[in-house]
């Protein structure tokens, strides 16, 4: 039986890219703000969307996400570029969604875009699992985010 770590690493290797981030209190709505959903780094937008971060615009794109537990969500990738906001968020997971609560704050979210409308995503909460995923992908989350990009072996 294949474990979730192996599935995440295999998915990332096949896709050739992944975004890794630690889930924050703000992501799960624990700071009293009106925002919800996973914040995605603006500087890495080309990995997960074709919506450029343009000031003065707000855009939404539908994405299907297959989660590590087998659940699928019809979610949204949103760019907020109006007012003081300048951010991407992955939102719309449905009622009772397992990974958007306080129990997952500090967990590692791994988002693997297969294309701009279909992602795989995994959440790891155990320290050993988090370390293993980063080690197998050869990347480490420093601060809040890390990007895995498969490098070509030119030998």
C-alpha positions as CSV (number, residue, x, y, z in Angstrom):
1,X,0.0,0.0,0.0
2,X,1.4,3.4,-1.0
3,X,1.4,6.1,1.7
4,X,0.3,9.7,1.4
5,X,3.9,11.0,1.4
6,X,4.8,8.8,-1.5
7,X,1.7,10.0,-3.4
8,X,2.5,13.6,-2.9
9,X,6.1,13.2,-3.9
10,X,5.1,11.1,-7.0
11,X,2.5,13.7,-8.0
12,X,5.0,16.6,-7.6
13,X,7.6,14.7,-9.6
14,X,5.2,14.0,-12.4
15,X,3.9,17.6,-12.5
16,X,7.5,18.9,-12.2
17,X,6.4,21.6,-9.7
18,X,4.8,22.1,-6.4
19,X,4.1,24.9,-3.9
20,X,4.7,24.1,-0.2
21,X,3.5,26.4,2.5
22,X,2.7,26.2,6.2
23,X,-0.9,26.7,7.0
24,X,-1.5,29.9,9.0
25,X,-4.2,31.0,11.4
26,X,-5.3,33.5,8.8
27,X,-5.7,30.7,6.2
28,X,-8.2,29.0,8.4
29,X,-10.1,32.1,9.5
30,X,-8.7,32.1,13.1
31,X,-7.6,35.8,13.1
32,X,-11.1,37.4,12.9
33,X,-10.5,38.6,9.4
34,X,-13.1,38.2,6.7
35,X,-10.6,36.5,4.4
36,X,-10.6,32.7,4.2
37,X,-8.8,30.2,2.1
38,X,-5.1,29.4,1.6
39,X,-2.9,32.4,0.8
40,X,-0.6,31.7,-2.2
41,X,2.5,33.8,-2.8
42,X,2.2,36.4,-5.5
43,X,5.9,36.1,-6.6
44,X,5.2,32.4,-7.6
45,X,2.0,33.0,-9.5
46,X,3.3,31.4,-12.8
47,X,3.4,28.0,-11.1
48,X,-0.3,27.9,-10.3
49,X,-2.2,30.3,-12.6
50,X,-2.2,32.3,-15.8
51,X,-3.9,35.2,-14.1
52,X,-1.2,37.9,-13.6
53,X,-1.2,39.9,-10.4
54,X,-2.5,43.2,-11.9
55,X,-3.3,46.0,-9.5
56,X,-6.9,47.3,-9.8
57,X,-8.3,43.9,-10.8
58,X,-10.1,41.0,-9.1
59,X,-10.3,37.7,-11.0
60,X,-11.6,34.2,-10.2
61,X,-10.8,30.9,-11.9
62,X,-12.4,27.6,-11.1
63,X,-10.0,24.8,-10.2
64,X,-10.7,21.1,-9.3
65,X,-8.5,19.9,-6.5
66,X,-8.0,16.2,-5.6
67,X,-6.9,16.0,-2.0
68,X,-4.6,13.3,-0.5
69,X,-7.6,11.8,1.3
70,X,-9.4,11.2,-2.0
71,X,-11.8,14.1,-1.6
72,X,-12.3,16.4,-4.6
73,X,-13.4,20.0,-4.4
74,X,-14.6,22.4,-7.0
75,X,-12.6,25.4,-5.7
76,X,-11.6,28.8,-6.8
77,X,-8.3,30.5,-7.3
78,X,-8.8,34.2,-6.7
79,X,-6.7,37.2,-7.3
80,X,-7.5,40.2,-5.2
81,X,-5.8,43.3,-6.6
82,X,-8.1,46.1,-5.5
83,X,-7.9,48.5,-2.6
84,X,-5.1,47.6,-0.2
85,X,-5.3,43.9,-1.2
86,X,-2.7,42.3,-3.4
87,X,-2.9,38.5,-3.0
88,X,-4.0,35.2,-4.4
89,X,-6.2,32.8,-2.4
90,X,-7.3,29.3,-2.9
91,X,-11.0,29.2,-1.7
92,X,-14.3,27.5,-1.9
93,X,-13.9,24.0,-0.4
94,X,-17.5,23.3,0.7
95,X,-19.0,22.6,4.1
96,X,-17.1,20.3,6.5
97,X,-13.9,20.5,4.5
98,X,-11.3,18.6,6.5
99,X,-8.2,20.8,6.1
100,X,-9.4,24.4,6.8
101,X,-9.6,24.4,10.6
102,X,-7.4,25.3,13.6
103,X,-6.2,21.7,13.9
104,X,-4.2,22.1,10.7
105,X,-2.5,25.4,11.6
106,X,1.2,24.8,11.3
107,X,0.6,21.9,8.9
108,X,2.3,21.7,5.5
109,X,0.1,22.3,2.5
110,X,1.5,20.9,-0.7
111,X,-0.3,22.2,-3.8
112,X,0.6,20.5,-7.1
113,X,-0.7,22.1,-10.3
114,X,-1.1,19.6,-13.1
115,X,-2.5,22.5,-15.2
116,X,-4.2,25.8,-14.3
117,X,-7.5,24.1,-13.7
118,X,-6.6,20.9,-11.9
119,X,-4.5,20.5,-8.8
120,X,-3.6,17.8,-6.3
121,X,-3.1,18.9,-2.7
122,X,-1.9,17.3,0.4
123,X,-1.8,18.4,4.1
124,X,0.8,17.0,6.5
125,X,0.6,17.7,10.2
126,X,3.2,15.3,11.7
127,X,6.7,16.8,12.0
128,X,8.3,13.7,10.6
129,X,6.0,13.7,7.6
130,X,6.7,17.3,6.9
131,X,10.5,16.7,7.1
132,X,10.2,13.6,4.8
133,X,8.2,15.5,2.1
134,X,10.7,18.3,2.0
135,X,13.6,15.9,2.0
136,X,12.2,13.8,-0.8
137,X,11.5,16.9,-2.9
138,X,14.9,18.4,-2.1
139,X,13.4,21.7,-0.9
140,X,12.8,23.3,2.5
141,X,10.2,25.8,3.5
142,X,12.1,28.8,4.9
143,X,9.7,31.3,6.3
144,X,6.2,30.5,4.9
145,X,6.7,29.1,1.4
146,X,8.9,27.0,-0.8
147,X,8.7,26.1,-4.5
148,X,9.7,22.7,-5.9
149,X,10.7,22.6,-9.5
150,X,12.0,19.5,-11.1
151,X,15.3,20.1,-12.7
152,X,16.4,18.4,-15.9
153,X,19.3,16.1,-15.7
154,X,21.5,16.9,-18.7
155,X,23.9,14.0,-18.3
